[in-house]
Amino acid sequence: VALIAPIGLFYFLSYTPTVKKMDGLKVQRQSLKAEITKAKKAASQLDEIKAAIAATELLFKETANLLPKTKEIPALLRNISDLGKGSGLDFLSFRPGPESPKDFYSEIPVDIMISGPFHNVGYFLDQVSKLERIVTVNNISIGSPKKEGPEMILKSNCKLITYRFTGIGSNPEQKTAGK
């Protein structure tokens, strides 16, 4: 009894709690190793993620010219007017309309009335499609033919629509996420 009692006390009071504590520390060590492995993997992908972010930012800057933040209507008017004159057309009217907001951009319509030969109108519309800004042409109507010398002069009406980046989504979740 004198020999078994101290061994039993040692086993129950010292050895068993120490073994349980060691088992808990082994489990904790394994979970920490797993976290370290996960962190190392994420760190190894950090350069790839930074490169992807840089590429995306570069692409955004390049396409920002297509969808500028400011209206730039006077410059657009000059560009379109120069293209029309270069195409041999006469501008009869050029009326910018009210801006209509959409999701993250606004549409700016411009109604134009031009006069000139049919092929010149086609050439003008081709040149408008090659502008740095996004400009769409809608509602083209061609009529009122007049014979002037060897060419047939036509009056054309159309609506040019250009776009402006607003960066504000109509979705409330997008607005809070952007902030």
C-alpha positions in Angstrom: 0.0 0.0 0.0 2.9 2.4 0.8 4.3 1.7 -2.6 1.1 1.7 -4.6 -0.4 4.9 -3.0 2.3 7.3 -4.1 2.3 5.7 -7.6 -1.5 6.1 -7.8 -1.3 9.7 -6.6 1.4 10.4 -9.1 -0.6 8.8 -11.9 -3.8 10.6 -11.2 -2.5 14.0 -10.0 0.5 14.5 -12.2 0.9 12.0 -15.1 -2.7 12.0 -16.5 -3.2 15.8 -16.5 0.2 16.2 -18.2 -0.7 13.6 -20.9 -4.0 15.4 -21.5 -2.2 18.7 -21.8 0.3 17.2 -24.2 -2.4 15.8 -26.4 -4.1 19.2 -26.5 -0.9 20.8 -27.4 -0.3 18.3 -30.2 -3.7 19.1 -31.6 -3.0 22.8 -31.3 0.4 22.3 -33.0 -1.3 20.5 -35.9 -3.8 23.2 -36.4 -1.1 25.9 -36.3 0.9 24.0 -38.9 -2.1 23.9 -41.1 -2.6 27.6 -40.7 1.1 28.2 -41.5 0.8 26.1 -44.6 -2.3 28.0 -45.7 -0.6 31.4 -45.0 2.5 30.3 -47.0 0.3 29.2 -49.9 -1.5 32.6 -49.8 1.9 34.4 -49.6 3.2 32.5 -52.6 0.2 33.7 -54.6 0.5 37.3 -53.5 2.8 38.2 -56.4 0.3 36.7 -58.8 -2.6 38.6 -57.2 -0.6 41.9 -57.3 0.2 41.3 -61.0 -3.5 40.6 -61.7 -4.5 43.8 -59.9 -1.9 45.8 -61.8 -3.1 44.4 -65.1 -6.7 45.2 -64.2 -5.9 48.7 -63.2 -3.9 49.2 -66.5 -6.9 47.9 -68.5 -9.2 50.2 -66.6 -7.0 53.2 -67.4 -6.8 52.3 -71.0 -10.6 51.9 -71.3 -11.2 55.1 -69.3 -10.7 57.0 -72.6 -13.7 55.1 -74.1 -15.9 56.1 -71.2 -14.6 59.4 -69.7 -15.7 60.8 -66.4 -16.5 64.3 -67.7 -19.0 65.2 -70.4 -16.4 66.6 -72.8 -19.3 67.6 -75.2 -17.5 70.6 -76.7 -14.5 68.4 -77.7 -16.9 65.8 -79.1 -18.8 68.5 -81.0 -15.5 69.7 -82.5 -14.4 66.1 -83.4 -17.7 65.2 -85.0 -17.9 68.6 -86.8 -14.4 68.1 -88.2 -15.2 64.6 -89.3 -18.3 65.8 -91.1 -16.5 68.6 -92.8 -13.7 66.2 -93.7 -16.3 63.9 -95.2 -17.8 66.7 -97.4 -21.0 67.2 -95.4 -22.8 70.3 -94.2 -24.2 70.3 -90.6 -27.7 71.7 -90.6 -28.2 71.2 -86.8 -26.4 69.8 -83.8 -28.4 69.5 -80.6 -27.1 67.8 -77.5 -30.0 66.3 -75.4 -30.4 65.8 -71.7 -28.1 63.3 -70.0 -29.9 60.1 -68.9 -28.3 58.2 -66.0 -28.0 54.4 -66.2 -26.2 51.9 -63.9 -22.6 53.2 -63.7 -22.7 55.5 -66.7 -24.9 58.2 -68.3 -26.0 58.4 -71.9 -25.6 61.8 -73.7 -27.7 61.9 -76.9 -26.9 64.4 -79.7 -29.3 64.9 -82.5 -27.7 65.9 -85.8 -29.0 66.8 -89.2 -26.5 66.7 -92.1 -26.7 67.3 -95.8 -24.4 65.7 -98.4 -24.0 62.8 -100.8 -24.9 59.3 -99.6 -21.4 57.9 -99.8 -20.1 60.9 -97.8 -22.7 60.1 -95.1 -21.5 56.5 -95.0 -17.9 57.7 -94.8 -18.8 60.1 -92.0 -20.5 57.4 -89.9 -17.5 55.1 -90.4 -15.2 57.8 -89.1 -17.5 58.4 -86.1 -17.2 54.7 -85.3 -13.4 55.1 -85.1 -13.5 57.8 -82.5 -11.7 57.2 -79.2 -14.9 57.7 -77.3 -17.8 55.2 -77.5 -20.3 56.8 -79.8 -23.3 54.9 -81.1 -25.6 56.0 -84.0 -29.3 55.4 -83.8 -32.4 56.4 -85.7 -30.8 57.2 -89.0 -33.2 58.6 -91.6 -32.1 59.7 -95.0 -34.4 61.6 -97.4 -35.1 64.8 -99.3 -33.0 64.0 -102.3 -31.9 66.9 -104.5 -29.9 66.7 -107.7 -26.9 69.1 -107.6 -24.6 68.7 -110.5 -23.5 65.1 -110.9 -24.4 64.1 -107.3 -27.6 63.5 -105.4 -27.6 65.5 -102.1 -29.5 63.9 -99.2 -30.6 65.3 -95.8 -29.9 62.8 -93.0 -31.1 62.9 -89.4 -29.6 60.6 -86.8 -29.0 60.4 -83.0 -25.5 60.0 -81.8 -25.2 58.7 -78.2 -22.0 59.0 -76.2 -21.4 57.8 -72.7 -20.0 59.2 -69.5 -18.6 57.2 -66.6 -20.4 58.1 -63.3 -19.1 55.2 -61.2 -22.4 55.2 -59.2 -24.4 52.0 -59.5 -28.2 52.1 -59.2 -28.0 49.1 -56.9 -27.9 50.2 -53.2 -25.6 47.3 -52.3 -23.1 48.5 -55.0 -23.2 52.0 -53.5 -22.4 50.8 -50.0 -19.8 48.3 -51.3 -18.1 51.1 -53.3 -17.7 53.2 -50.1 
